[in-house]
Amino acid sequence: MTNSEAKQVVEKAITALITDLEQGHSESLARYLTAMSRFHRYSWNNVLLISLQRASATHVAGFQTWRKFGRYVRKGEKGIVILAPLIRKKRTEDDSDSEEKHLFGFRAAYVFDVSQTEGEPLPEFATVQGDPTEHTAKLKAFVTEQGISLDYSDSIRPALGVSRGGAITLACGLSPAQEFSTLAHELAHEKLHRTERRAQTTKTIRETEAEAVAFIVCHAVGLDTNTSSTDYIRLYDGNRDTLTASLDFIQSTATAIVRAITPEDPLR
């Protein structure tokens, strides 16, 4: 593909992404955010306790909370111990009717990871669909040409991919479309955010740029991203303004990747 042809593919995809971002939250994102807001945010100490007992945990909640989600802890599952605060009311010194709450200590409580439950499925993001065919091999080859190593490990979950600067790790068992999209996203991080420019960006900017590049590359090979890219960008507080402010970086990175993996007659 010529540079001019690649730029046309990129510009068309960017226009589509901007249009999608202007539509507001998708229904799937709204359901996901509503569900996630019901999960308790644990202290750093409890996060550490959860990680030590069940490193693969993603979403944890108590027995009764899971019931509210329409899910039930499977028989025989072992609970994850956390420390729950003991809060009691204590009368003020002037013995008035007002009462103050005081922390008197902690007690052991048990929570369970979603993998220990069954029942109604939790709301999820839309996912990329389709078959990238030979484009995955070409994308992997391009990653190698950039001097970036690629490996697979489930130790990174719940993340699907991680960029470490010269190395990319993907979670095992991803669908072909997910693997392709995630690799494109992490490659964008490697190209855009593992340089001195990283200090000039925010998390919102970095995630918007990486997902925009992934959207464009997926679009170029004919994958259906549904609302997955726009949902992801909004999750990190990105919007049309964030994207348009980074257009030059997004376009140049996406164009280079598209040229490397797409034949002369690109799938549109």
C-alpha positions in Angstrom: 0.0 0.0 0.0 1.3 3.5 -0.9 1.6 6.2 1.7 -1.2 8.1 0.1 -3.5 5.0 0.2 -2.7 4.4 3.8 -3.4 8.0 4.8 -6.8 7.7 3.1 -7.7 4.6 5.1 -6.5 6.3 8.3 -8.5 9.5 7.7 -11.7 7.6 6.9 -11.3 5.6 10.2 -10.6 8.7 12.2 -13.7 10.4 10.9 -15.8 7.4 11.9 -14.2 7.3 15.4 -14.9 11.0 16.0 -18.5 10.5 14.9 -18.9 7.6 17.3 -17.4 9.6 20.2 -20.0 12.4 19.6 -22.8 9.9 20.2 -22.3 9.8 24.0 -22.1 6.7 26.2 -23.2 3.4 24.5 -25.8 1.3 26.2 -23.2 -1.4 27.0 -20.8 1.1 28.6 -23.6 2.6 30.7 -24.6 -0.9 32.0 -20.9 -1.7 32.7 -20.3 1.5 34.6 -23.5 1.0 36.6 -22.4 -2.5 37.6 -18.8 -1.5 38.4 -20.1 1.3 40.7 -21.6 -1.3 43.0 -18.3 -2.9 43.7 -16.7 -1.7 46.9 -13.3 0.1 46.6 -10.9 -1.6 48.9 -8.0 -0.1 50.9 -4.5 -0.7 49.7 -4.0 -3.3 52.5 -7.1 -5.2 51.5 -6.0 -5.1 47.8 -2.7 -6.6 48.9 -4.5 -9.3 50.9 -6.7 -10.2 48.0 -3.7 -10.4 45.6 -1.8 -12.7 48.0 -4.7 -15.1 48.3 -6.0 -15.0 44.8 -3.6 -13.3 42.3 -6.1 -13.8 39.4 -8.9 -12.0 41.1 -10.6 -9.3 39.0 -14.0 -8.4 40.7 -14.5 -9.3 44.3 -17.6 -8.9 46.5 -19.3 -10.4 49.5 -21.8 -13.2 49.4 -24.9 -10.9 49.6 -23.6 -8.5 47.1 -23.2 -11.3 44.5 -26.8 -12.3 45.2 -27.9 -8.7 44.2 -26.1 -9.3 40.9 -28.0 -12.5 40.4 -24.9 -14.5 41.0 -24.2 -17.2 43.6 -21.0 -18.4 45.2 -20.4 -22.0 44.1 -20.5 -24.6 46.8 -17.1 -25.4 48.3 -15.4 -22.2 47.2 -13.0 -20.8 49.8 -13.5 -17.1 50.7 -10.8 -14.4 50.4 -10.1 -12.9 53.8 -10.1 -9.1 54.1 -10.2 -6.7 57.1 -13.5 -5.0 57.7 -13.6 -2.0 59.9 -15.6 -2.0 63.1 -17.5 1.3 63.4 -19.5 2.2 66.5 -21.3 5.3 67.7 -19.9 7.1 70.7 -21.7 9.9 72.6 -19.9 13.3 72.6 -18.4 14.7 75.8 -21.3 17.0 76.5 -23.6 13.9 76.6 -25.8 15.4 73.9 -28.1 13.4 71.7 -25.6 13.7 68.8 -23.4 10.7 68.3 -20.0 10.4 66.6 -18.8 7.4 64.7 -15.4 5.9 65.8 -13.2 3.1 64.4 -12.8 0.5 67.2 -10.8 -2.1 65.2 -11.1 -4.6 62.5 -12.7 -8.0 61.9 -12.1 -10.7 59.4 -14.6 -10.8 56.5 -14.8 -12.9 53.4 -15.2 -11.9 49.8 -15.3 -14.0 46.6 -14.0 -13.4 43.1 -16.4 -13.4 40.1 -14.6 -16.6 39.0 -15.9 -18.3 42.1 -19.5 -17.5 41.3 -22.1 -18.4 38.7 -25.4 -17.0 37.5 -26.3 -13.9 35.5 -23.4 -12.6 33.5 -21.9 -9.2 34.4 -22.2 -6.4 31.9 -19.1 -6.3 29.6 -17.6 -4.0 27.0 -18.5 -4.7 23.4 -15.7 -6.7 21.9 -13.9 -6.7 18.5 -15.3 -9.2 16.1 -14.1 -10.8 12.9 -11.0 -12.7 11.6 -7.8 -10.8 11.0 -6.5 -13.8 9.0 -2.8 -13.3 7.9 -2.7 -9.8 9.3 -1.9 -11.0 12.8 1.3 -12.6 11.6 2.2 -9.5 9.7 1.5 -7.3 12.7 3.7 -9.6 14.9 6.5 -9.4 12.3 6.3 -5.6 12.3 6.5 -5.7 16.1 9.7 -7.8 15.9 11.1 -5.4 13.2 10.8 -2.6 15.7 13.0 -4.4 18.2 10.1 -5.2 20.5 9.7 -8.7 22.0 6.3 -10.3 22.3 5.3 -13.0 24.8 2.1 -14.4 26.4 1.2 -14.7 30.1 -2.0 -14.8 32.2 -0.1 -13.1 35.1 -1.1 -9.8 33.6 -4.9 -10.4 33.9 -7.3 -8.7 34.2 -5.3 -6.6 31.6 -5.3 -8.2 28.1 -2.0 -6.6 27.2 0.9 -4.7 28.7 3.6 -2.5 27.1 6.8 -2.4 29.1 9.1 -0.5 26.8 10.8 -2.8 24.3 8.5 -5.7 25.3 4.8 -6.5 24.9 2.9 -9.2 26.9 -0.5 -10.4 25.9 -2.9 -12.5 27.9 -3.3 -16.1 26.8 -6.4 -17.4 25.1 -7.6 -14.2 23.4 -9.9 -14.5 20.4 -8.1 -13.8 17.1 -9.8 -10.4 16.9 -9.0 -9.5 20.5 -5.4 -10.6 20.1 -4.9 -8.4 17.0 -6.6 -5.4 18.5 -4.8 -5.7 21.8 -1.4 -6.1 20.0 -2.1 -3.0 17.9 -3.0 -1.0 21.1 0.1 -2.0 22.9 2.3 -1.4 19.9 0.9 2.1 19.8 1.9 2.6 23.4 5.4 1.4 22.5 5.7 3.8 19.6 4.1 6.8 21.2 4.6 6.6 25.0 7.9 4.9 25.6 9.9 8.0 24.7 10.6 11.3 26.3 7.1 12.4 25.2 5.5 10.2 27.9 6.2 12.9 30.5 4.2 15.4 28.4 1.1 13.2 28.4 -1.6 12.1 30.8 -3.2 8.7 31.2 -6.2 9.9 29.4 -4.1 11.1 26.4 -2.1 7.9 26.3 -5.1 5.6 26.3 -7.0 7.7 23.8 -4.1 7.7 21.4 -3.4 3.9 21.7 -7.0 2.9 21.3 -7.5 5.3 18.4 -4.5 3.6 16.6 -5.9 0.2 17.4 -9.3 1.3 16.0 -7.8 2.5 12.8 -5.7 -0.6 12.3 -8.7 -2.9 13.0 -10.7 -0.9 10.6 -8.1 -1.2 7.9 -8.2 -5.0 8.0 -12.0 -5.3 8.1 -12.6 -6.1 11.8 -15.8 -4.9 13.5 -14.9 -2.9 16.6 -18.6 -2.3 17.5 -18.4 0.3 20.3 -15.4 -1.3 22.0 -12.9 1.5 21.1 -15.2 4.4 21.9 -16.2 2.7 25.2 -12.6 2.3 26.1 -11.7 5.9 25.3 -14.6 7.2 27.4 -13.7 4.9 30.3 -10.5 6.9 30.5 -12.3 10.2 30.2 -11.2 10.7 26.6 -13.5 12.5 24.1 -13.4 14.1 20.7 -11.3 17.0 21.9 -8.7 14.6 23.4 -8.5 12.7 20.1 -8.3 15.7 17.8 -5.5 17.2 19.9 -3.5 14.1 19.2 -4.3 13.6 15.5 -0.8 14.1 14.2 0.6 11.4 16.5 -2.3 9.0 15.9 -2.2 9.5 12.1 1.6 9.0 11.7 1.6 5.9 13.9 -1.4 4.3 12.4 -0.3 5.0 8.9 3.1 3.3 9.5 1.3 0.2 10.9 -1.3 0.0 8.2 1.3 0.3 5.4 3.3 -2.6 7.0 0.4 -5.1 7.3 -2.0 -4.3 4.5 -1.7 -5.4 0.9 -2.1 -3.1 -2.1 -5.9 -3.5 -2.1 -6.8 -2.9 1.6 -9.9 -4.5 3.1 -12.2 -1.6 3.9 
